[in-house]
Amino acid sequence: MFETVSENRCFGGVQGVYTHDSDACACDMTFGLFLPEEAEDGPVPVLWYLSGLTCTHENAMTKAGAQLWAAEHGIAVVFPDTSPRGEGVANDDAYDLGQGAGFYVNATQQPWAPHFQMWDYVADELPRLLLNNFAIDEERQAITGHSMGGHGALTLAMNLPGRFASVSAFSPIANPTKSDWGRKQLSAYLGDDEAAWQRHDASLLVKNVGFDGPMLIDQGSNDQFLDLLKPEALSAAIAEARQPAAFRMQKGYDHSYFFVASFMEEHIGFHAEALYR
Amino acid sequence: MFETVSENRCFGGVQGVYTHDSDACACDMTFGLFLPEEAEDGPVPVLWYLSGLTCTHENAMTKAGAQLWAAEHGIAVVFPDTSPRGEGVANDDAYDLGQGAGFYVNATQQPWAPHFQMWDYVADELPRLLLNNFAIDEERQAITGHSMGGHGALTLAMNLPGRFASVSAFSPIANPTKSDWGRKQLSAYLGDDEAAWQRHDASLLVKNVGFDGPMLIDQGSNDQFLDLLKPEALSAAIAEARQPAAFRMQKGYDHSYFFVASFMEEHIGFHAEALYR
């Protein structure tokens, strides 16, 4: 079913790394899972943390400082990988396409379609594995992410109404249908018919669908990728659609994990409030 | 004097990385420095964090979660590298000798002596650079470290009376003169006359010199390196010498940064109490 790669005691709970043979991605997939001490006594709420371009399951698990606050609130955190991987899996020399850059979509185009089914992996297969094997409460899930993972968090939350109690994002790719972080990948994975792209664009989704729950977005004002992230599209959509949300432009912060770590306390506190309502 | 490699806003302060041409080590040396927001208004106390085998300045800076608590207490944290580095610098194939394994001593033996002067680097050269260029208060310094860096923290603190207000360590190499993590390196760097090793062994120093200030040691009970760390020698020395100290065996924790991060709040709180007395 799955194999344990490592388990380390961490803030009174356990930070585990596990690997399994994924049906959706047709390859081995690795994920991190932090379980707080409370999971010894029964199912706990879970926060999904989706990572950005070039990341594996490991980056946020070691650098985002999430376990401290997850332990404080008795919440599990799952860190999925960002794409299928391996020798038999298609790839590209660019850092922003192929392995490490799954964009949380189901690819329909070659050579990507056989393995790049990250939407199904994160929306269906990995939740099922977690719920069947760990002390996680299906009825109390929330989702967050950084950059490409912020895009994933927002698009999953809005496309799966009722699944997540709350959604947040750190410097998300906010308007991929209008950005070089998006057009290139959506075209490669989904093809040139832009109709198929619409449900993978957070700014369009806020206007077309919305999210029935609290939403929190943090964006650094000194982010080196502002032109690609397009936060202004998302903040405008929030205002136009009257979407209940907090969009915060954080002075002086850039795109790094130092930014993510700096606001992790508030994001996990935000989700805890929704999860324990 | 020194060059800025990077600066990232972090918990309201700045996490910087700087490089300089070191006289002590006769090569370029890189260090990390977190300055809290308070440093904009004047000198702040500083905590030295010495890292373990194989680490650079970067590991603890990204994985130990120190900046959060340093920001909360208005304390700077400096993350020195663990050895000289570069093509012209001697090295060894083993992970525990040469580059990445300076052991915080001044080598007297070949081929190490020309560059491996980490004691002078951490005790003299780097403090001078910091005090001359950053808003750091010379009169309020404390020191901590992990594994080989815990050894460094304890031995520096006890050999430099009056320098550090407090000392702590995470799973330190506690009795290197009796361990394969120690005998090999002290012999290579300092030669076979064990008299020269004595001032680089925390357990011997507690008995022979002691520390005039608070001391805190955390050790994980599931540490995979207990046989090499020899915490029992240090805890016995503390008891025999009546050294004021807290030695804590932490149930279930191993040697990883997940352990370090789990207790960082308490270590920085411990140092803050001494620094603001």
Interface residues (C-beta under 8 A of the other chain):
Chain A: N8 R9 C10 F11 G12 Q15 T62 K63 G65 Q67 L68 G220 N222 G252 Y253 D254 S256 Y257 F258 F259 A261 S262 E265
Chain B: N8 R9 C10 F11 G12 Q15 T62 K63 G65 Q67 L68 G220 N222 G252 Y253 D254 S256 Y257 F258 F259 A261 S262 E265
